[in-house]
């Protein structure tokens, strides 16, 4: 089985400040990791993903995330946020190595990022 | 390029009524999924399908049914609506079971059961 924990349910931040959204996962097998963003009243859009290779992954809209295998974490960062980044962010994992969770995306609880002027 | 299309966008049901949430994708993806989203709970998998004629239960299947007669369509059926089914429902599709491509999501159906 696999699980995802997003450590902050809400993160308020001022415009142009840096932000980090924290994500920890648990899995007995190898996984791929994803961050999705959901703007108000919309579906989910893929922000970035880690499959293999370099542990620092860059995504759309200036976001990046770092995979840390020893700490089973995949934290999302942006050096300077904009008002338009206000949204809910979801961390997700998928098993790529068999097991009951193979091929099924498991989501964290979500983090609401609110950017204030 | 429509991607994943869900209808309706909003619906209010009375307790005990039935309805079908429609989902269609035009990307020729074999893998399709239904999730429900509740505040502070993330998304939970209801049912999934690995191809036409093949479906299986996810984490929270009770009260729902699905069918997959074509590659494009994956409707979700609620037979006897209950207030606990008030939620936002998302359909998604994927190119590969291995998962590296990620999912493409529809824009969601907001359902209220009163």
gemmi code that builds the backbone of each chain (N, CA, C; Angstrom):
import gemmi

chains = {
    "A": [
        ("UNK", (0.842, -1.194, 0.000), (0.000, 0.000, 0.000), (0.881, 1.249, 0.000)),
        ("UNK", (0.337, 2.330, -0.450), (1.070, 3.583, -0.483), (0.199, 4.675, 0.106)),
        ("UNK", (0.837, 5.714, 0.625), (0.103, 6.836, 1.182), (0.901, 8.109, 0.997)),
        ("UNK", (0.202, 9.234, 1.059), (0.821, 10.541, 0.886), (0.317, 11.454, 1.991)),
        ("UNK", (1.227, 12.181, 2.606), (0.868, 13.142, 3.642), (1.376, 14.517, 3.259)),
        ("UNK", (0.468, 15.454, 3.137), (0.855, 16.841, 2.921), (0.783, 17.533, 4.274)),
        ("UNK", (1.897, 18.068, 4.698), (2.064, 18.459, 6.088), (1.363, 19.747, 6.456)),
        ("UNK", (0.955, 20.537, 5.479), (0.274, 21.790, 5.749), (-1.035, 21.837, 4.976)),
        ("UNK", (-2.140, 22.074, 5.655), (-3.422, 22.149, 4.947), (-3.605, 23.523, 4.291)),
        ("UNK", (-3.024, 24.564, 4.915), (-3.119, 25.904, 4.347), (-1.784, 26.617, 4.516)),
        ("UNK", (-1.376, 27.339, 3.477), (-0.142, 28.120, 3.530), (-0.446, 29.520, 3.004)),
        ("UNK", (-0.473, 30.508, 3.895), (-0.620, 31.899, 3.446), (0.757, 32.515, 3.248)),
        ("UNK", (0.890, 33.324, 2.210), (2.188, 33.933, 1.923), (1.951, 35.244, 1.182)),
        ("UNK", (2.890, 36.178, 1.323), (2.781, 37.428, 0.606), (3.389, 37.301, -0.789)),
        ("UNK", (2.874, 38.112, -1.675), (3.357, 38.123, -3.051), (4.862, 38.399, -3.083)),
        ("UNK", (5.556, 37.713, -3.964), (7.006, 37.793, -4.197), (7.826, 37.092, -3.113)),
        ("UNK", (7.207, 36.525, -2.117), (7.932, 35.743, -1.119), (8.130, 34.317, -1.628)),
        ("UNK", (9.133, 33.610, -1.077), (9.311, 32.204, -1.438), (8.303, 31.322, -0.706)),
        ("UNK", (8.054, 30.139, -1.251), (7.125, 29.228, -0.610), (7.609, 27.793, -0.767)),
        ("UNK", (7.312, 26.973, 0.247), (7.575, 25.545, 0.179), (6.330, 24.808, 0.656)),
        ("UNK", (5.847, 23.882, -0.141), (4.726, 23.019, 0.230), (5.293, 21.622, 0.438)),
        ("UNK", (5.025, 21.073, 1.630), (5.692, 19.838, 2.020), (4.858, 18.601, 1.735)),
        ("UNK", (5.558, 17.555, 1.300), (4.899, 16.293, 0.960), (5.805, 15.141, 1.380)),
        ("UNK", (5.259, 14.209, 2.131), (5.947, 12.963, 2.466), (5.111, 11.793, 1.963)),
        ("UNK", (5.775, 10.724, 1.571), (5.042, 9.565, 1.058), (5.555, 8.305, 1.736)),
        ("UNK", (4.739, 7.285, 1.625), (5.092, 5.973, 2.143), (4.724, 4.934, 1.094)),
        ("UNK", (5.690, 4.066, 0.788), (5.429, 3.004, -0.173), (6.446, 1.901, 0.004)),
        ("UNK", (6.011, 0.672, -0.179), (6.906, -0.476, -0.064), (7.583, -0.802, -1.395)),
        ("UNK", (7.162, -0.132, -2.464), (7.740, -0.372, -3.780), (8.156, 0.959, -4.393)),
        ("UNK", (8.805, 0.866, -5.535), (9.254, 2.064, -6.239), (8.053, 2.859, -6.748)),
        ("UNK", (8.157, 4.179, -6.699), (7.041, 5.037, -7.104), (7.506, 6.154, -8.024)),
        ("UNK", (6.550, 6.693, -8.753), (6.692, 7.974, -9.414), (5.951, 9.002, -8.564)),
        ("UNK", (6.397, 10.245, -8.617), (5.832, 11.300, -7.786), (5.359, 12.468, -8.646)),
        ("UNK", (4.269, 13.077, -8.225), (3.653, 14.146, -9.002), (3.188, 15.274, -8.079)),
        ("UNK", (3.152, 16.466, -8.631), (2.416, 17.578, -8.045), (1.388, 18.055, -9.071)),
        ("UNK", (0.144, 18.195, -8.589), (-0.933, 18.743, -9.411), (-1.414, 20.043, -8.768)),
        ("UNK", (-1.942, 20.944, -9.604), (-2.507, 22.189, -9.118), (-3.971, 22.260, -9.548)),
        ("UNK", (-4.798, 22.771, -8.636), (-6.219, 22.938, -8.934), (-6.618, 24.375, -8.657)),
        ("UNK", (-6.921, 25.120, -9.699), (-7.427, 26.474, -9.538), (-8.916, 26.403, -9.217)),
        ("UNK", (-9.471, 27.432, -8.593), (-10.866, 27.397, -8.156), (-11.816, 26.967, -9.266)),
        ("UNK", (-12.669, 26.000, -8.920), (-13.718, 25.503, -9.823), (-13.173, 24.906, -11.122)),
        ("UNK", (-11.961, 24.364, -11.056), (-11.381, 23.717, -12.231), (-10.905, 22.317, -11.883)),
        ("UNK", (-10.496, 21.573, -12.903), (-9.912, 20.260, -12.693), (-8.453, 20.376, -12.291)),
        ("UNK", (-7.778, 19.247, -12.223), (-6.381, 19.226, -11.811), (-5.464, 19.280, -13.026)),
        ("UNK", (-4.390, 20.052, -12.895), (-3.395, 20.160, -13.956), (-2.062, 19.662, -13.424)),
        ("UNK", (-1.327, 18.963, -14.252), (-0.018, 18.475, -13.856), (0.973, 19.630, -13.778)),
        ("UNK", (1.618, 19.748, -12.625), (2.595, 20.815, -12.390), (4.004, 20.309, -12.715)),
        ("UNK", (4.333, 19.143, -12.205), (5.631, 18.517, -12.468), (5.581, 17.067, -11.998)),
        ("UNK", (6.618, 16.313, -12.401), (6.675, 14.912, -12.010), (8.125, 14.461, -11.879)),
        ("UNK", (8.334, 13.484, -10.998), (9.626, 12.829, -10.861), (9.467, 11.367, -11.254)),
        ("UNK", (10.246, 10.962, -12.245), (10.231, 9.561, -12.666), (11.537, 8.871, -12.286)),
        ("UNK", (12.658, 9.510, -12.615), (13.973, 8.969, -12.294), (15.006, 10.045, -12.611)),
        ("UNK", (16.271, 9.758, -12.313), (17.337, 10.675, -12.674), (17.525, 11.783, -11.661)),
        ("UNK", (17.761, 12.997, -12.158), (18.021, 14.148, -11.285), (16.906, 14.324, -10.274)),
        ("UNK", (17.301, 14.536, -9.033), (16.294, 14.638, -7.970), (15.611, 15.991, -7.940)),
        ("UNK", (16.146, 16.969, -8.634), (15.518, 18.291, -8.719), (14.740, 18.358, -10.029)),
        ("UNK", (13.450, 18.578, -9.905), (12.564, 18.566, -11.065), (11.949, 19.944, -11.239)),
        ("UNK", (11.987, 20.429, -12.439), (11.385, 21.742, -12.722), (10.062, 21.549, -13.451)),
        ("UNK", (9.076, 22.395, -13.080), (7.762, 22.280, -13.695), (7.321, 23.585, -14.317)),
        ("UNK", (6.008, 23.683, -14.519), (5.472, 24.889, -15.129), (5.346, 26.014, -14.107)),
        ("UNK", (5.219, 27.223, -14.581), (4.972, 28.405, -13.748), (6.058, 28.656, -12.708)),
        ("UNK", (7.291, 28.220, -12.973), (8.408, 28.510, -12.087), (8.514, 27.621, -10.856)),
        ("UNK", (7.689, 26.597, -10.755), (7.761, 25.674, -9.620), (8.833, 24.612, -9.836)),
        ("UNK", (9.376, 24.128, -8.728), (10.303, 23.013, -8.769), (10.094, 22.150, -7.533)),
        ("UNK", (10.548, 20.915, -7.597), (10.414, 20.006, -6.463), (11.660, 19.150, -6.367)),
        ("UNK", (11.970, 18.742, -5.149), (13.145, 17.916, -4.928), (12.755, 16.596, -4.305)),
        ("UNK", (13.159, 15.511, -4.948), (12.906, 14.165, -4.453), (14.019, 13.786, -3.491)),
        ("UNK", (13.644, 13.371, -2.285), (14.601, 12.926, -1.293), (14.213, 11.520, -0.866)),
        ("UNK", (14.923, 10.540, -1.390), (14.551, 9.144, -1.145), (14.733, 8.749, 0.314)),
        ("UNK", (15.797, 9.230, 0.941), (16.065, 8.830, 2.326), (15.014, 9.376, 3.281)),
        ("UNK", (14.480, 10.555, 2.975), (13.444, 11.151, 3.813), (12.051, 10.921, 3.243)),
        ("UNK", (11.951, 10.195, 2.157), (10.681, 9.924, 1.453), (9.860, 11.202, 1.334)),
        ("UNK", (10.503, 12.234, 0.804), (9.817, 13.513, 0.662), (9.900, 14.005, -0.772)),
        ("UNK", (8.981, 14.900, -1.115), (8.925, 15.487, -2.453), (8.320, 16.883, -2.292)),
        ("UNK", (9.092, 17.789, -1.704), (8.600, 19.123, -1.394), (8.594, 20.015, -2.626)),
        ("UNK", (7.570, 20.840, -2.717), (7.386, 21.761, -3.850), (7.829, 23.156, -3.438)),
        ("UNK", (8.548, 23.856, -4.312), (9.070, 25.178, -3.972), (8.880, 26.144, -5.138)),
        ("UNK", (8.794, 27.420, -4.756), (8.841, 28.485, -5.753), (9.528, 29.666, -5.108)),
        ("UNK", (10.537, 30.255, -5.748), (11.321, 31.320, -5.119), (10.561, 32.631, -4.947)),
        ("UNK", (9.550, 32.877, -5.781), (8.817, 34.138, -5.702), (7.395, 33.905, -6.247)),
        ("UNK", (6.420, 33.982, -5.372), (5.054, 33.639, -5.791), (4.298, 34.878, -6.286)),
        ("UNK", (3.274, 34.597, -7.087), (2.398, 35.641, -7.607), (0.976, 35.400, -7.128)),
        ("UNK", (0.168, 36.430, -7.196), (-1.238, 36.311, -6.822), (-1.889, 35.147, -7.573)),
        ("UNK", (-1.512, 34.984, -8.824), (-2.117, 33.961, -9.672), (-1.756, 32.536, -9.252)),
        ("UNK", (-0.816, 32.377, -8.332), (-0.470, 31.040, -7.824), (-1.445, 30.558, -6.763)),
        ("UNK", (-2.353, 31.412, -6.333), (-3.371, 31.017, -5.360), (-4.183, 29.860, -5.918)),
        ("UNK", (-4.133, 28.722, -5.226), (-4.764, 27.492, -5.720), (-4.576, 26.418, -4.660)),
        ("UNK", (-5.134, 25.239, -4.932), (-4.879, 24.081, -4.090), (-3.895, 23.168, -4.815)),
        ("UNK", (-2.937, 22.656, -4.057), (-1.871, 21.849, -4.628), (-1.926, 20.443, -4.025)),
        ("UNK", (-1.818, 19.459, -4.896), (-1.898, 18.065, -4.474), (-0.620, 17.329, -4.847)),
        ("UNK", (-0.072, 16.637, -3.876), (1.025, 15.713, -4.103), (0.435, 14.330, -4.345)),
        ("UNK", (1.029, 13.551, -5.239), (0.471, 12.234, -5.556), (1.588, 11.263, -5.902)),
        ("UNK", (1.341, 9.975, -5.643), (2.309, 8.935, -5.971), (1.614, 7.822, -6.731)),
        ("UNK", (2.398, 7.100, -7.527), (1.879, 5.940, -8.232), (2.955, 4.880, -8.243)),
        ("UNK", (2.562, 3.650, -7.915), (3.506, 2.546, -7.944), (3.863, 2.214, -9.384)),
        ("UNK", (5.149, 2.014, -9.632), (5.571, 1.603, -10.967), (6.180, 0.209, -10.958)),
        ("UNK", (5.919, -0.523, -9.862), (6.594, -1.814, -9.696), (5.672, -2.885, -9.154)),
        ("UNK", (4.448, -2.906, -9.613), (3.539, -3.963, -9.206), (2.888, -3.686, -7.863)),
        ("UNK", (2.200, -4.700, -7.318), (1.484, -4.541, -6.067), (0.057, -4.076, -6.299)),
        ("UNK", (-0.697, -4.001, -5.226), (-2.118, -3.659, -5.343), (-2.340, -2.221, -5.784)),
        ("UNK", (-1.357, -1.365, -5.578), (-1.515, 0.039, -5.939), (-0.967, 0.347, -7.316)),
        ("UNK", (-0.528, -0.676, -8.052), (0.086, -0.471, -9.356), (-0.863, 0.241, -10.304)),
        ("UNK", (-0.340, 1.317, -10.899), (-1.123, 2.032, -11.895), (-2.212, 2.920, -11.337)),
        ("UNK", (-2.322, 3.071, -10.028), (-3.380, 3.895, -9.446), (-2.756, 5.034, -8.658)),
        ("UNK", (-3.160, 6.241, -9.003), (-2.612, 7.440, -8.377), (-3.234, 7.643, -6.999)),
        ("UNK", (-2.367, 7.829, -5.996), (-2.829, 8.104, -4.634), (-2.469, 9.532, -4.283)),
        ("UNK", (-3.453, 10.289, -3.793), (-3.286, 11.710, -3.538), (-3.125, 12.019, -2.059)),
        ("UNK", (-2.418, 13.098, -1.789), (-2.429, 13.678, -0.458), (-3.693, 14.492, -0.245)),
        ("UNK", (-3.794, 15.084, 0.944), (-5.022, 15.778, 1.331), (-5.155, 17.156, 0.699)),
        ("UNK", (-4.077, 17.650, 0.124), (-4.109, 18.966, -0.504), (-3.590, 20.068, 0.416)),
        ("UNK", (-2.967, 21.078, -0.187), (-2.512, 22.286, 0.512), (-3.056, 23.487, -0.236)),
        ("UNK", (-3.780, 24.312, 0.495), (-4.320, 25.524, -0.113), (-3.294, 26.634, 0.053)),
        ("UNK", (-2.775, 27.110, -1.070), (-1.826, 28.212, -1.075), (-2.589, 29.498, -1.369)),
        ("UNK", (-2.475, 30.450, -0.459), (-3.117, 31.745, -0.651), (-2.040, 32.813, -0.692)),
        ("UNK", (-1.971, 33.521, -1.798), (-0.969, 34.569, -1.966), (-1.646, 35.922, -1.761)),
        ("UNK", (-1.144, 36.679, -0.786), (-1.709, 37.985, -0.443), (-0.874, 39.111, -1.054)),
        ("UNK", (-1.547, 40.183, -1.474), (-0.794, 41.319, -2.046), (-0.019, 42.067, -0.971)),
    ],
    "B": [
        ("UNK", (-8.817, 19.781, -29.493), (-8.430, 18.675, -28.606), (-9.178, 18.803, -27.286)),
        ("UNK", (-10.288, 18.035, -27.130), (-11.147, 18.211, -25.967), (-10.556, 17.592, -24.717)),
        ("UNK", (-9.797, 16.493, -24.824), (-9.245, 15.859, -23.628), (-10.297, 14.993, -22.954)),
        ("UNK", (-10.565, 15.277, -21.677), (-11.565, 14.540, -20.895), (-12.746, 15.469, -20.633)),
        ("UNK", (-13.925, 15.046, -21.052), (-15.128, 15.863, -20.924), (-16.100, 15.220, -19.961)),
        ("UNK", (-16.534, 15.985, -18.963), (-17.495, 15.500, -17.979), (-18.788, 16.300, -18.072)),
        ("UNK", (-19.898, 15.588, -17.988), (-21.207, 16.242, -17.902), (-22.078, 15.512, -16.900)),
        ("UNK", (-22.979, 16.215, -16.190), (-23.102, 17.674, -16.154), (-22.024, 18.298, -15.275)),
        ("UNK", (-21.950, 19.602, -15.236), (-21.004, 20.298, -14.353), (-21.570, 20.424, -12.948)),
        ("UNK", (-22.863, 20.570, -12.837), (-23.514, 20.701, -11.539), (-24.802, 19.873, -11.556)),
        ("UNK", (-25.164, 19.344, -10.359), (-26.426, 18.621, -10.278), (-26.857, 18.565, -8.820)),
        ("UNK", (-28.150, 18.750, -8.607), (-28.738, 18.566, -7.286), (-29.679, 17.371, -7.367)),
        ("UNK", (-29.482, 16.420, -6.480), (-30.316, 15.215, -6.447), (-31.049, 15.131, -5.122)),
        ("UNK", (-32.205, 14.532, -5.143), (-32.898, 14.223, -3.890), (-32.470, 12.837, -3.428)),
        ("UNK", (-32.516, 12.627, -2.131), (-32.165, 11.325, -1.554), (-32.982, 10.234, -2.240)),
        ("UNK", (-32.292, 9.176, -2.658), (-32.971, 8.053, -3.286), (-33.044, 8.112, -4.792)),
        ("UNK", (-32.770, 9.289, -5.365), (-32.774, 9.394, -6.827), (-31.523, 8.745, -7.404)),
        ("UNK", (-31.579, 8.533, -8.716), (-30.448, 7.950, -9.418), (-29.960, 8.910, -10.495)),
        ("UNK", (-28.707, 8.767, -10.861), (-28.196, 9.561, -11.972), (-26.912, 8.935, -12.502)),
        ("UNK", (-26.543, 9.339, -13.700), (-25.305, 8.902, -14.326), (-24.444, 10.106, -14.627)),
        ("UNK", (-23.205, 10.063, -14.163), (-22.217, 11.082, -14.504), (-21.468, 10.586, -15.739)),
        ("UNK", (-21.442, 11.448, -16.751), (-20.827, 11.044, -18.010), (-19.371, 11.486, -18.076)),
        ("UNK", (-18.556, 10.654, -18.720), (-17.145, 10.961, -18.937), (-16.733, 10.420, -20.301)),
        ("UNK", (-16.156, 11.292, -21.106), (-15.689, 10.905, -22.443), (-14.302, 11.466, -22.673)),
        ("UNK", (-13.432, 10.635, -23.264), (-12.092, 11.134, -23.613), (-11.820, 10.823, -25.086)),
        ("UNK", (-11.070, 11.735, -25.710), (-10.808, 11.582, -27.145), (-9.334, 11.351, -27.428)),
        ("UNK", (-8.595, 10.844, -26.443), (-7.149, 10.648, -26.586), (-6.792, 9.176, -26.806)),
        ("UNK", (-7.804, 8.324, -26.939), (-7.594, 6.895, -27.141), (-6.837, 6.252, -25.970)),
        ("UNK", (-7.062, 6.787, -24.761), (-6.437, 6.213, -23.575), (-7.184, 4.964, -23.138)),
        ("UNK", (-6.438, 3.919, -22.802), (-7.074, 2.708, -22.301), (-7.495, 2.841, -20.843)),
        ("UNK", (-6.758, 3.636, -20.076), (-6.949, 3.643, -18.631), (-7.777, 4.845, -18.219)),
        ("UNK", (-8.859, 4.561, -17.481), (-9.739, 5.638, -17.028), (-10.095, 5.435, -15.566)),
        ("UNK", (-10.401, 6.555, -14.888), (-10.552, 6.546, -13.432), (-11.670, 7.500, -13.020)),
        ("UNK", (-12.332, 7.150, -11.927), (-13.254, 8.058, -11.268), (-12.771, 8.313, -9.842)),
        ("UNK", (-12.672, 9.611, -9.508), (-12.295, 10.030, -8.162), (-13.401, 10.918, -7.603)),
        ("UNK", (-13.491, 10.940, -6.285), (-14.305, 11.948, -5.622), (-13.398, 12.803, -4.744)),
        ("UNK", (-13.740, 14.087, -4.682), (-12.940, 15.030, -3.901), (-13.799, 15.652, -2.831)),
        ("UNK", (-13.390, 15.496, -1.596), (-14.062, 16.103, -0.461), (-13.086, 17.031, 0.250)),
        ("UNK", (-13.553, 18.151, 0.797), (-12.656, 19.145, 1.406), (-11.735, 18.529, 2.453)),
        ("UNK", (-10.445, 18.797, 2.323), (-9.468, 18.320, 3.284), (-9.141, 16.844, 3.206)),
        ("UNK", (-9.717, 16.162, 2.208), (-9.526, 14.702, 2.102), (-8.756, 14.306, 0.855)),
        ("UNK", (-8.434, 15.241, 0.023), (-7.779, 14.896, -1.237), (-8.754, 14.207, -2.174)),
        ("UNK", (-8.240, 13.391, -3.070), (-9.068, 12.654, -4.013), (-9.005, 11.168, -3.680)),
        ("UNK", (-10.155, 10.536, -3.687), (-10.245, 9.104, -3.416), (-10.741, 8.371, -4.660)),
        ("UNK", (-10.090, 7.252, -4.975), (-10.433, 6.480, -6.172), (-11.704, 5.675, -5.941)),
        ("UNK", (-12.677, 5.828, -6.836), (-13.947, 5.113, -6.734), (-13.883, 3.824, -7.556)),
        ("UNK", (-13.651, 3.971, -8.852), (-13.539, 2.843, -9.784), (-12.500, 3.205, -10.831)),
        ("UNK", (-11.973, 2.158, -11.472), (-11.070, 2.392, -12.580), (-11.279, 1.316, -13.642)),
        ("UNK", (-10.713, 1.588, -14.818), (-10.861, 0.664, -15.950), (-9.555, 0.626, -16.733)),
        ("UNK", (-9.134, -0.566, -17.107), (-7.897, -0.710, -17.873), (-8.170, -0.943, -19.351)),
        ("UNK", (-9.433, -0.917, -19.734), (-9.793, -1.073, -21.130), (-11.264, -1.379, -21.259)),
        ("UNK", (-11.760, -1.329, -22.479), (-13.175, -1.602, -22.717), (-13.551, -2.974, -22.169)),
        ("UNK", (-14.622, -3.013, -21.390), (-15.121, -4.253, -20.820), (-14.468, -4.677, -19.524)),
        ("UNK", (-13.481, -3.897, -19.030), (-12.754, -4.282, -17.817), (-12.796, -3.139, -16.805)),
        ("UNK", (-13.427, -3.400, -15.657), (-13.486, -2.399, -14.597), (-13.147, -3.048, -13.267)),
        ("UNK", (-12.768, -2.216, -12.302), (-12.459, -2.746, -10.970), (-12.679, -1.670, -9.930)),
        ("UNK", (-12.890, -2.118, -8.694), (-13.164, -1.206, -7.594), (-11.899, -0.506, -7.138)),
        ("UNK", (-12.101, 0.731, -6.692), (-11.031, 1.481, -6.063), (-11.190, 1.474, -4.561)),
        ("UNK", (-10.831, 2.578, -3.952), (-10.824, 2.691, -2.489), (-12.215, 2.877, -1.886)),
        ("UNK", (-13.119, 3.577, -2.597), (-14.443, 3.928, -2.054), (-15.554, 3.617, -3.053)),
        ("UNK", (-15.799, 2.346, -3.406), (-16.761, 2.018, -4.453), (-18.227, 1.916, -4.029)),
        ("UNK", (-18.477, 1.859, -2.717), (-19.840, 1.588, -2.258), (-20.814, 2.684, -2.682)),
        ("UNK", (-21.937, 2.257, -3.274), (-22.961, 3.198, -3.719), (-22.813, 3.627, -5.168)),
        ("UNK", (-21.801, 3.085, -5.833), (-21.515, 3.475, -7.224), (-21.382, 2.236, -8.106)),
        ("UNK", (-21.601, 2.451, -9.401), (-21.343, 1.424, -10.397), (-20.796, 2.067, -11.659)),
        ("UNK", (-20.029, 1.298, -12.424), (-19.463, 1.803, -13.672), (-19.626, 0.757, -14.764)),
        ("UNK", (-19.442, 1.221, -15.982), (-19.389, 0.339, -17.136), (-18.399, 0.925, -18.133)),
        ("UNK", (-17.859, 0.111, -18.993), (-16.917, 0.599, -20.008), (-17.146, -0.207, -21.283)),
        ("UNK", (-18.105, 0.246, -22.061), (-18.434, -0.471, -23.293), (-17.570, -0.016, -24.459)),
        ("UNK", (-17.000, 1.171, -24.380), (-16.107, 1.677, -25.431), (-14.848, 2.247, -24.792)),
        ("UNK", (-13.830, 2.450, -25.595), (-12.599, 3.070, -25.080), (-12.858, 4.497, -24.624)),
        ("UNK", (-13.777, 5.193, -25.306), (-13.956, 6.623, -25.062), (-14.765, 6.943, -23.809)),
        ("UNK", (-15.730, 6.092, -23.454), (-16.712, 6.454, -22.436), (-16.574, 5.633, -21.155)),
        ("UNK", (-16.748, 6.304, -20.034), (-16.639, 5.637, -18.727), (-17.635, 6.291, -17.772)),
        ("UNK", (-18.931, 5.968, -17.892), (-19.939, 6.596, -17.036), (-19.944, 6.029, -15.628)),
        ("UNK", (-20.295, 6.892, -14.675), (-20.403, 6.517, -13.262), (-21.872, 6.615, -12.865)),
        ("UNK", (-22.404, 5.546, -12.288), (-23.817, 5.477, -11.942), (-24.003, 5.521, -10.432)),
        ("UNK", (-24.900, 6.413, -9.986), (-25.337, 6.439, -8.596), (-26.763, 5.917, -8.570)),
        ("UNK", (-27.016, 4.813, -7.891), (-28.334, 4.191, -7.936), (-29.312, 4.781, -6.931)),
        ("UNK", (-28.907, 4.929, -5.699), (-29.765, 5.470, -4.643), (-28.973, 6.554, -3.922)),
        ("UNK", (-29.151, 7.794, -4.380), (-28.308, 8.866, -3.870), (-28.488, 9.068, -2.368)),
        ("UNK", (-27.377, 9.292, -1.686), (-27.362, 9.564, -0.248), (-26.577, 10.841, 0.009)),
        ("UNK", (-26.887, 11.536, 1.105), (-26.154, 12.783, 1.402), (-24.645, 12.596, 1.446)),
        ("UNK", (-24.184, 11.405, 1.822), (-22.736, 11.146, 1.883), (-22.086, 11.165, 0.497)),
        ("UNK", (-22.895, 11.158, -0.541), (-22.343, 11.211, -1.898), (-22.238, 12.640, -2.434)),
        ("UNK", (-22.593, 13.600, -1.615), (-22.345, 14.995, -1.960), (-20.840, 15.199, -2.061)),
        ("UNK", (-20.378, 15.608, -3.236), (-18.940, 15.670, -3.469), (-18.698, 16.283, -4.848)),
        ("UNK", (-17.424, 16.466, -5.170), (-17.030, 16.814, -6.526), (-16.397, 15.573, -7.141)),
        ("UNK", (-16.868, 15.191, -8.312), (-16.416, 13.969, -8.963), (-15.539, 14.313, -10.166)),
        ("UNK", (-14.390, 13.662, -10.232), (-13.467, 13.874, -11.336), (-13.227, 12.569, -12.076)),
        ("UNK", (-13.295, 12.659, -13.379), (-12.915, 11.570, -14.257), (-11.515, 11.871, -14.784)),
        ("UNK", (-10.709, 10.843, -14.980), (-9.352, 11.028, -15.492), (-9.012, 9.881, -16.428)),
        ("UNK", (-8.041, 10.122, -17.289), (-7.568, 9.064, -18.166), (-6.055, 9.104, -18.226)),
        ("UNK", (-5.479, 7.979, -18.646), (-4.024, 7.868, -18.704), (-3.617, 7.027, -19.896)),
        ("UNK", (-2.479, 7.385, -20.483), (-1.960, 6.661, -21.637), (-1.386, 5.311, -21.241)),
        ("UNK", (-0.775, 5.276, -20.046), (-0.023, 4.074, -19.680), (-0.331, 3.648, -18.258)),
        ("UNK", (-0.459, 2.373, -18.024), (-0.695, 1.860, -16.681), (0.517, 2.093, -15.791)),
        ("UNK", (1.695, 2.206, -16.427), (2.905, 2.387, -15.637), (2.921, 3.727, -14.917)),
        ("UNK", (2.143, 4.666, -15.434), (1.912, 5.873, -14.660), (2.814, 7.048, -14.932)),
        ("UNK", (3.870, 6.852, -15.686), (4.816, 7.938, -15.861), (4.277, 9.127, -16.644)),
        ("UNK", (3.207, 8.937, -17.364), (2.641, 10.035, -18.141), (1.709, 10.902, -17.310)),
        ("UNK", (1.355, 10.454, -16.117), (0.391, 11.216, -15.336), (-1.010, 11.040, -15.870)),
        ("UNK", (-1.942, 11.697, -15.265), (-3.344, 11.610, -15.665), (-3.795, 12.927, -16.297)),
        ("UNK", (-4.784, 12.820, -17.195), (-5.499, 13.989, -17.685), (-6.868, 13.999, -17.029)),
        ("UNK", (-7.204, 15.109, -16.397), (-8.452, 15.208, -15.638), (-9.506, 16.001, -16.389)),
        ("UNK", (-10.774, 15.632, -16.152), (-11.884, 16.451, -16.574), (-12.067, 17.614, -15.614)),
        ("UNK", (-13.024, 18.473, -15.919), (-13.226, 19.679, -15.100), (-14.128, 19.431, -13.905)),
        ("UNK", (-14.697, 18.233, -13.793), (-15.425, 17.869, -12.590), (-16.926, 18.037, -12.686)),
        ("UNK", (-17.626, 17.273, -11.830), (-19.076, 17.393, -11.646), (-19.334, 17.619, -10.165)),
        ("UNK", (-19.972, 18.750, -9.864), (-20.298, 19.052, -8.465), (-21.695, 18.552, -8.174)),
        ("UNK", (-21.788, 17.553, -7.292), (-23.069, 16.909, -6.976), (-23.470, 17.208, -5.540)),
        ("UNK", (-24.725, 17.626, -5.375), (-25.290, 17.849, -4.046), (-26.498, 16.950, -3.888)),
        ("UNK", (-26.534, 16.189, -2.804), (-27.677, 15.315, -2.510), (-28.408, 15.874, -1.294)),
        ("UNK", (-29.702, 16.188, -1.493), (-30.469, 16.830, -0.407), (-31.696, 15.987, -0.031)),
    ],
}
model = gemmi.Model(1)
for chain_id, residues in chains.items():
    chain = gemmi.Chain(chain_id)
    for i, (resn, *xyz) in enumerate(residues, 1):
        res = gemmi.Residue()
        res.name, res.seqid = resn, gemmi.SeqId(i, " ")
        for name, pos in zip(("N", "CA", "C"), xyz):
            atom = gemmi.Atom()
            atom.name, atom.element = name, gemmi.Element(name[0])
            atom.pos, atom.b_iso = gemmi.Position(*pos), 0.0
            res.add_atom(atom)
        chain.add_residue(res)
    model.add_chain(chain)
structure = gemmi.Structure()
structure.add_model(model)
structure.setup_entities()
